[in-house]
Amino acid sequence: MKAWVIQIGFFISLNLILMIVDGTPLVMDFEFGKFGNEMLQKDIFTRWFNFYEIPFFNVILLFATIHIILFPFYQIIFKVRARK
């Protein structure tokens, strides 16, 4: 239970930090190379998963969301293997 609270707290705090920093001049315009820029311009980040103005923040949020979704499966598998 403690691990779940930590993970959800991390997710919420990450979103709060991204909301505060998004759209401010504090964020520098980073170069991600040809592959990185092509990935940031994909449909998933421009249409479907477009919560922030800065595309890189959308990528961070996507990975954090995947982590939150997969974390319960990891916990269940880990606890089942520990009982054996």
C-alpha positions in Angstrom: 0.0 0.0 0.0 2.9 2.4 0.8 4.4 1.9 -2.6 1.1 2.7 -4.3 0.8 6.0 -2.4 4.4 6.9 -3.3 3.8 6.2 -7.0 0.5 8.1 -7.1 2.1 11.0 -5.2 5.0 11.1 -7.6 2.6 11.1 -10.5 0.5 14.0 -9.1 3.6 16.0 -8.1 5.1 15.5 -11.6 1.9 16.8 -13.2 1.8 19.8 -10.9 5.5 20.7 -11.7 4.8 20.3 -15.4 1.7 22.5 -15.2 3.6 25.2 -13.3 6.6 25.2 -15.7 4.6 24.8 -18.9 4.4 28.0 -20.9 7.0 29.9 -18.8 10.2 31.3 -20.1 12.1 29.1 -17.7 12.1 26.2 -20.1 14.8 26.3 -22.7 14.2 25.1 -26.2 16.3 21.8 -26.3 17.4 20.1 -29.5 16.4 16.5 -29.6 18.0 15.6 -33.0 16.2 14.4 -36.1 14.7 11.2 -34.4 13.6 13.1 -31.3 11.9 15.9 -33.2 10.2 13.4 -35.5 8.9 11.5 -32.5 7.6 14.7 -30.9 5.7 15.6 -34.1 3.8 12.2 -34.2 0.0 12.2 -34.1 -0.1 10.7 -30.6 1.7 13.8 -29.2 0.1 16.4 -31.4 -3.6 15.3 -31.4 -4.3 12.6 -28.9 -2.0 13.1 -26.0 -1.6 16.9 -26.1 -2.0 18.2 -22.5 0.9 20.6 -22.4 2.2 23.3 -24.8 5.7 21.8 -24.7 5.8 18.5 -26.6 8.5 17.0 -24.5 6.3 17.4 -21.4 3.7 15.3 -23.2 6.3 12.5 -23.7 7.2 12.6 -20.0 3.5 12.4 -19.1 3.0 9.5 -21.4 5.8 7.5 -19.8 4.6 8.4 -16.3 1.1 7.3 -17.3 2.4 4.0 -18.6 4.3 3.5 -15.4 1.2 4.1 -13.3 -0.8 1.6 -15.4 1.9 -1.1 -15.3 2.9 -0.7 -11.7 0.0 -2.7 -10.2 0.9 -5.6 -12.5 4.5 -5.5 -11.3 3.3 -5.4 -7.7 1.0 -8.4 -8.2 3.7 -10.5 -10.0 6.3 -9.5 -7.4 4.1 -10.6 -4.5 3.1 -13.8 -6.2 6.7 -14.8 -6.8 7.7 -13.8 -3.2 5.1 -16.2 -1.8 6.6 -19.2 -3.6 
